[in-house]
Amino acid sequence: MGLIVQKFGGTSVADTDKIKNIVSFAERELAFNNQLIIVVSAMAGVTNHLITLCNEVSNLASCVKLQEYDAALATGEIVSAALVALALSEKNIRARSFAAWQVPLVTNNDAGQASVLDFDPTQIRECLNSGVIPVIAGFQGVNANDRITTLGRGGSDITAVLAAARLGATRCDIYTDVEGVYSSDPRIVHNARLLKSVSYDQMLEFAACGAKVLHPRAVEIAMRYNVNLRVLSSFSGNDGTSIIKELKTMEQKSITGIASNKNLLNVEVLCATLKINELCLTMLEHNIHINFIQSQTGGNCSFISPLSDKNKLELLLENLKHNGKIKDFKISTNIAIIAVIGYGIKSDGQVLRSILTKLKSADVTVKMIEVSEIKISILIDDKNTEKAVRALHELIE
């Protein structure tokens, strides 16, 4: 007998028919005498609808408003959890829904992108021991002031992997609307390959660079606690992709896949009294992520941030401008990062040469390049994303 964590994304709980279909996945594990924890996202489209409603009534330009924004967004997962528990109960399977505050899953105060401080397994374990399936609302937590927080878009993955790590699960299955992890986005590259297995470190790069099958923070947790992780479809019987500790490649140099991310902000700041290092520290204190930062003439700078940080970033920069620390700023979304992921690529100059040759042939201008052990990141105009991905995918053998 083992403990299995199943996480179902928004498309897997998109309507009541799909929610009823989840019961068959639970029955399959129960037939093997496994215990089961289910984690759910909001129904497809619900979170976007809630975001729209919040933006219609508020500019969200304060920490207090962002706390209410989190409280509103968290309701989507609570509904899903209750509906899944009801569907299980209809088949005489004992189940109980949990909001994050009931677990509790405790976070810091960072609205919209909260970090988890603790996951108390006591109530979940009591449920399991009494033969009840806990159905946990993903994506959310509660802070020390009893305010609802959210973990960021895709945060239900984090909830599921945390549950698996905290309770020592045999396996954590992430059910989504794709067959698993592909060598590139199959919506862009029609001959993209389904990968049977990917190492934790490669999956982390895929996730961080825009592959939406897994949240990067969930991969970090899985890697830290050695969680047995699978990504698979809730609409087929495919075994999906296993995320494993390491791939045995010896000195073989190979490209595993191509990822892309257009959900980025291109930020230009005209500094006044604030120096660049002070600006960076200020943004980090507000949990705003920065990448590809460049200093420019006169102490000005430009950098890349994730689109999810937009509200916090605008609020911070407006305050710095109001206080005379910066003269002005400009935020645009005309940028994209393409990531070439694989082993041995940093030490092989031929790989970078091939990348630049392919991009030149596709008439794609490179703005910046960043090289790490298993990833080469290229900054380009977002309008060229799809053709750059298709061109670079041809390098995969």
C-alpha positions as CSV (number, residue, x, y, z in Angstrom):
1,M,0.0,0.0,0.0
2,G,1.3,3.4,-0.9
3,L,0.3,7.1,-0.7
4,I,-0.4,8.8,-4.1
5,V,-0.9,12.5,-4.6
6,Q,-3.0,13.4,-7.6
7,K,-3.1,17.0,-8.8
8,F,-5.7,18.0,-11.4
9,G,-5.3,21.2,-13.4
10,G,-7.9,23.6,-14.6
11,T,-8.7,21.8,-17.8
12,S,-9.1,18.5,-15.9
13,V,-11.8,20.1,-13.7
14,A,-13.2,22.4,-16.4
15,D,-16.8,21.3,-16.0
16,T,-18.9,19.0,-14.0
17,D,-18.5,16.1,-16.4
18,K,-14.7,16.3,-16.2
19,I,-15.0,16.6,-12.4
20,K,-17.1,13.4,-12.4
21,N,-14.4,11.7,-14.5
22,I,-11.8,12.3,-11.8
23,V,-13.6,9.7,-9.8
24,S,-12.3,7.0,-12.1
25,F,-8.7,8.0,-11.4
26,A,-9.3,7.8,-7.7
27,E,-11.0,4.4,-8.0
28,R,-8.0,3.1,-9.9
29,E,-5.6,3.9,-7.1
30,L,-8.0,2.7,-4.4
31,A,-8.2,-0.7,-6.3
32,F,-4.4,-1.0,-5.5
33,N,-5.1,-0.3,-1.9
34,N,-3.3,3.0,-2.1
35,Q,-4.2,6.0,0.1
36,L,-4.9,9.1,-1.9
37,I,-4.6,12.9,-1.6
38,I,-6.2,15.0,-4.4
39,V,-5.1,18.6,-5.1
40,V,-7.2,20.7,-7.5
41,S,-6.9,24.0,-9.5
42,A,-9.8,26.3,-10.2
43,M,-12.0,25.3,-13.1
44,A,-10.6,26.5,-16.5
45,G,-11.2,30.2,-17.0
46,V,-12.4,30.9,-13.5
47,T,-9.2,32.5,-12.2
48,N,-9.0,34.7,-15.3
49,H,-12.6,35.8,-14.7
50,L,-11.9,36.6,-11.1
51,I,-8.8,38.7,-12.2
52,T,-11.0,40.6,-14.6
53,L,-13.6,41.3,-11.8
54,C,-10.9,42.6,-9.5
55,N,-9.4,44.9,-12.1
56,E,-12.9,46.3,-12.9
57,V,-13.4,47.4,-9.3
58,S,-9.9,48.3,-8.2
59,N,-6.5,49.5,-9.5
60,L,-4.9,47.1,-6.9
61,A,-2.3,49.8,-6.1
62,S,-1.7,49.0,-2.5
63,C,-0.7,46.0,-0.3
64,V,-4.1,46.0,1.3
65,K,-5.8,45.8,-2.1
66,L,-3.5,43.0,-3.2
67,Q,-4.5,41.0,-0.1
68,E,-8.2,41.3,-1.1
69,Y,-7.1,40.3,-4.7
70,D,-5.6,37.1,-3.2
71,A,-8.8,36.4,-1.2
72,A,-10.9,36.7,-4.3
73,L,-8.6,34.5,-6.5
74,A,-8.4,31.8,-3.9
75,T,-12.2,31.1,-4.1
76,G,-11.8,29.3,-7.5
77,E,-9.9,26.4,-6.0
78,I,-12.2,26.1,-3.0
79,V,-15.2,25.6,-5.3
80,S,-13.2,22.9,-7.3
81,A,-12.3,21.0,-4.1
82,A,-15.8,20.9,-2.8
83,L,-17.2,19.7,-6.2
84,V,-14.6,17.0,-6.4
85,A,-15.4,15.8,-2.9
86,L,-19.1,15.8,-3.7
87,A,-18.4,13.8,-6.9
88,L,-16.4,11.2,-4.9
89,S,-19.1,11.0,-2.3
90,E,-21.7,10.2,-5.0
91,K,-19.7,7.0,-5.7
92,N,-19.6,6.1,-2.0
93,I,-16.0,7.2,-1.7
94,R,-15.5,9.2,1.5
95,A,-13.9,12.5,0.9
96,R,-13.5,15.9,2.5
97,S,-12.5,19.3,1.0
98,F,-9.8,21.5,2.6
99,A,-9.1,25.1,2.0
100,A,-5.5,26.0,2.7
101,W,-6.2,27.7,6.0
102,Q,-7.8,24.4,7.2
103,V,-4.7,22.4,6.6
104,P,-3.0,24.8,7.4
105,L,-0.5,25.7,4.7
106,V,1.3,28.7,6.1
107,T,3.0,31.3,3.9
108,N,4.7,34.6,4.2
109,N,2.9,37.9,3.5
110,D,3.9,38.2,-0.2
111,A,0.6,38.8,-1.9
112,G,0.2,37.0,-5.3
113,Q,3.5,35.1,-5.0
114,A,3.6,33.8,-1.4
115,S,6.4,31.4,-0.3
116,V,5.3,28.5,1.9
117,L,6.7,28.4,5.4
118,D,5.0,25.3,6.7
119,F,2.6,22.5,5.7
120,D,1.1,20.9,8.8
121,P,0.3,17.3,7.9
122,T,-1.7,16.5,11.1
123,Q,-5.3,16.9,9.7
124,I,-4.5,15.4,6.4
125,R,-2.9,12.4,8.1
126,E,-5.9,12.0,10.3
127,C,-8.2,12.0,7.2
128,L,-6.1,9.3,5.6
129,N,-6.0,7.1,8.7
130,S,-9.8,7.3,8.9
131,G,-10.2,6.2,5.2
132,V,-11.2,9.7,4.0
133,I,-9.6,11.2,0.8
134,P,-8.5,14.8,1.5
135,V,-9.3,17.1,-1.5
136,I,-7.1,20.2,-1.1
137,A,-7.6,23.5,-2.7
138,G,-4.3,24.3,-4.4
139,F,-2.7,27.6,-5.2
140,Q,-3.4,29.2,-1.8
141,G,-2.1,29.5,1.7
142,V,-2.7,31.6,4.9
143,N,-0.2,34.0,6.5
144,A,0.5,34.6,10.2
145,N,-2.2,37.3,10.2
146,D,-4.8,34.8,9.0
147,R,-5.0,36.5,5.6
148,I,-5.5,34.3,2.5
149,T,-2.5,34.3,0.2
150,T,-1.8,32.8,-3.2
151,L,1.3,31.1,-4.5
152,G,1.3,32.5,-8.0
153,R,-0.3,31.2,-11.3
154,G,0.1,27.5,-11.5
155,G,0.6,27.3,-7.8
156,S,-1.5,24.2,-7.3
157,D,1.5,22.2,-8.5
158,I,3.4,23.6,-5.5
159,T,0.6,22.5,-3.2
160,A,0.6,19.0,-4.6
161,V,4.4,18.5,-4.4
162,L,4.5,20.0,-0.9
163,A,1.8,17.5,0.2
164,A,3.8,14.7,-1.3
165,A,7.0,15.8,0.3
166,R,5.5,16.5,3.7
167,L,3.6,13.2,3.9
168,G,6.2,11.0,2.3
169,A,4.1,10.1,-0.7
170,T,5.1,7.2,-3.0
171,R,4.4,9.3,-6.1
172,C,2.9,12.6,-7.1
173,D,1.0,12.6,-10.4
174,I,0.3,16.0,-12.1
175,Y,-2.6,15.6,-14.4
176,T,-3.0,18.1,-17.2
177,D,-4.3,18.5,-20.8
178,V,-1.1,17.4,-22.5
179,E,0.5,13.9,-22.7
180,G,3.6,15.0,-20.7
181,V,6.7,17.0,-21.2
182,Y,7.6,17.6,-24.9
183,S,10.9,18.7,-26.5
184,S,9.1,21.9,-27.3
185,D,5.6,23.4,-27.2
186,P,3.6,21.1,-29.6
187,R,1.3,24.0,-30.4
188,I,4.4,25.7,-32.0
189,V,6.4,22.7,-33.2
190,H,4.1,20.0,-34.6
191,N,6.7,17.3,-34.5
192,A,7.8,17.9,-30.9
193,R,8.7,14.7,-29.1
194,L,7.1,13.4,-26.0
195,L,9.9,12.8,-23.5
196,K,9.7,9.6,-21.4
197,S,11.9,11.0,-18.7
198,V,13.5,14.3,-17.8
199,S,16.0,15.1,-15.0
200,Y,15.0,17.4,-12.2
201,D,17.5,20.1,-13.3
202,Q,16.4,20.0,-16.9
203,M,12.7,20.1,-15.9
204,L,13.5,23.1,-13.7
205,E,15.0,24.9,-16.7
206,F,12.0,24.0,-18.9
207,A,9.6,25.2,-16.2
208,A,11.5,28.4,-15.5
209,C,11.7,29.3,-19.2
210,G,8.0,29.1,-20.0
211,A,7.1,25.4,-20.3
212,K,3.7,25.5,-18.5
213,V,3.4,21.8,-17.6
214,L,5.0,22.3,-14.2
215,H,5.6,25.3,-11.9
216,P,9.3,25.8,-11.4
217,R,8.9,26.1,-7.6
218,A,7.2,22.7,-7.6
219,V,10.1,21.2,-9.5
220,E,12.5,22.8,-6.9
221,I,10.6,21.2,-4.0
222,A,10.5,17.8,-5.8
223,M,14.2,18.0,-6.4
224,R,15.0,19.0,-2.8
225,Y,12.8,16.2,-1.3
226,N,13.4,13.6,-4.0
227,V,9.6,13.4,-4.8
228,N,8.7,10.8,-7.4
229,L,7.0,13.0,-9.9
230,R,5.0,12.3,-13.1
231,V,3.3,14.6,-15.6
232,L,0.5,13.0,-17.6
233,S,-2.8,13.7,-19.3
234,S,-6.2,13.2,-17.6
235,F,-7.7,12.6,-21.1
236,S,-5.6,9.6,-22.2
237,G,-4.0,6.4,-20.9
238,N,-0.4,7.5,-21.7
239,D,2.2,7.0,-19.0
240,G,3.4,10.6,-19.5
241,T,6.8,11.9,-18.4
242,S,8.7,10.9,-15.3
243,I,10.8,13.5,-13.6
244,I,13.9,11.7,-12.2
245,K,17.0,12.5,-10.3
246,E,19.4,12.3,-13.2
247,L,19.9,11.1,-16.7
248,K,23.0,9.0,-17.5
249,T,24.6,10.8,-20.4
250,M,28.4,10.4,-19.5
251,E,30.1,13.1,-21.7
252,Q,27.5,13.0,-24.4
253,K,26.5,16.5,-25.6
254,S,22.8,16.8,-26.5
255,I,19.9,19.2,-26.7
256,T,16.9,17.9,-24.8
257,G,14.4,20.6,-25.8
258,I,13.5,24.2,-26.6
259,A,11.4,26.4,-24.3
260,S,10.1,29.9,-24.7
261,N,8.6,32.6,-22.5
262,K,6.7,35.7,-23.7
263,N,5.1,36.4,-20.3
264,L,7.8,39.0,-19.5
265,L,8.1,42.7,-18.8
266,N,10.8,44.8,-20.4
267,V,11.6,47.5,-17.9
268,E,13.6,50.7,-18.5
269,V,14.4,52.9,-15.5
270,L,15.8,56.5,-15.6
271,C,17.5,56.8,-12.3
272,A,17.8,59.9,-10.2
273,T,19.4,59.6,-6.7
274,L,18.9,55.8,-6.6
275,K,21.9,53.8,-7.8
276,I,21.4,50.6,-9.8
277,N,22.5,48.2,-7.0
278,E,20.2,50.0,-4.6
279,L,17.3,49.7,-7.1
280,C,18.0,45.9,-7.4
281,L,18.0,45.5,-3.6
282,T,14.8,47.4,-3.3
283,M,13.1,45.2,-5.9
284,L,14.4,42.1,-4.2
285,E,13.0,43.3,-0.9
286,H,9.6,43.5,-2.5
287,N,10.0,40.0,-4.0
288,I,10.2,41.3,-7.5
289,H,12.2,39.0,-9.8
290,I,14.8,40.5,-12.1
291,N,16.9,39.0,-15.0
292,F,19.1,40.2,-17.8
293,I,19.8,43.5,-16.0
294,Q,21.9,46.0,-18.0
295,S,23.5,49.3,-16.8
296,Q,23.4,52.2,-19.2
297,T,24.8,55.6,-19.6
298,G,24.1,58.0,-16.8
299,G,23.2,55.3,-14.2
300,N,20.1,54.2,-16.0
301,C,19.3,50.5,-16.4
302,S,17.0,48.0,-18.1
303,F,15.9,44.6,-16.9
304,I,13.4,41.7,-17.5
305,S,10.8,40.7,-14.9
306,P,8.0,38.2,-15.1
307,L,4.6,39.5,-16.1
308,S,3.1,38.1,-12.9
309,D,5.1,40.8,-11.0
310,K,3.5,43.7,-13.0
311,N,1.2,45.0,-10.2
312,K,3.9,45.0,-7.6
313,L,6.5,46.4,-9.9
314,E,4.3,49.3,-11.1
315,L,3.4,50.2,-7.5
316,L,7.0,50.2,-6.4
317,L,8.3,52.2,-9.4
318,E,5.5,54.8,-9.0
319,N,6.5,55.2,-5.3
320,L,10.2,55.6,-6.2
321,K,9.3,58.2,-8.8
322,H,7.0,60.1,-6.4
323,N,9.8,60.2,-3.9
324,G,12.3,61.5,-6.5
325,K,14.5,58.4,-6.4
326,I,14.0,57.7,-10.1
327,K,13.0,60.1,-12.8
328,D,10.8,57.9,-14.9
329,F,10.3,54.3,-16.0
330,K,8.8,52.5,-19.0
331,I,7.3,49.0,-19.0
332,S,6.6,47.0,-22.2
333,T,5.9,43.4,-23.2
334,N,7.8,43.2,-26.5
335,I,10.4,40.8,-25.3
336,A,10.8,37.0,-25.2
337,I,13.4,34.5,-23.9
338,I,14.2,31.3,-25.9
339,A,16.0,28.6,-23.9
340,V,18.0,25.8,-25.4
341,I,18.2,23.0,-22.7
342,G,20.6,20.1,-22.7
343,Y,23.7,18.5,-21.3
344,G,27.2,19.5,-22.2
345,I,26.1,22.5,-24.2
346,K,28.2,25.1,-22.2
347,S,31.5,23.4,-23.0
348,D,30.7,22.8,-26.6
349,G,31.2,25.9,-28.7
350,Q,29.6,24.2,-31.7
351,V,26.2,24.2,-30.0
352,L,26.2,28.0,-29.6
353,R,27.5,28.4,-33.1
354,S,24.7,26.2,-34.5
355,I,22.1,28.2,-32.5
356,L,23.3,31.5,-33.8
357,T,23.5,30.2,-37.4
358,K,19.9,28.9,-37.2
359,L,18.6,32.2,-35.8
360,K,20.4,34.2,-38.5
361,S,18.9,32.0,-41.2
362,A,15.4,32.6,-39.6
363,D,16.1,36.3,-39.6
364,V,15.9,36.6,-35.8
365,T,17.9,39.3,-34.2
366,V,19.6,38.3,-30.9
367,K,19.5,41.0,-28.2
368,M,21.4,39.1,-25.5
369,I,22.8,35.6,-24.7
370,E,23.2,34.0,-21.3
371,V,25.0,30.6,-20.9
372,S,24.8,28.2,-18.0
373,E,25.8,24.5,-17.6
374,I,22.6,23.1,-19.1
375,K,20.9,26.1,-20.7
376,I,21.6,28.8,-23.3
377,S,19.1,31.6,-23.0
378,I,18.5,34.1,-25.9
379,L,16.7,37.4,-25.6
380,I,14.7,38.3,-28.7
381,D,11.7,40.4,-29.8
382,D,8.5,38.5,-28.9
383,K,7.1,38.7,-32.5
384,N,9.9,36.3,-33.5
385,T,9.2,33.7,-30.8
386,E,7.5,31.0,-32.8
387,K,9.8,31.0,-35.8
388,A,12.9,31.0,-33.5
389,V,11.5,28.0,-31.6
390,R,10.8,26.1,-34.8
391,A,14.3,26.9,-36.2
392,L,16.1,25.8,-33.0
393,H,14.1,22.6,-32.7
394,E,15.7,21.4,-35.9
395,L,19.0,21.1,-33.8
396,I,17.5,18.2,-31.7
397,E,18.7,14.9,-33.0
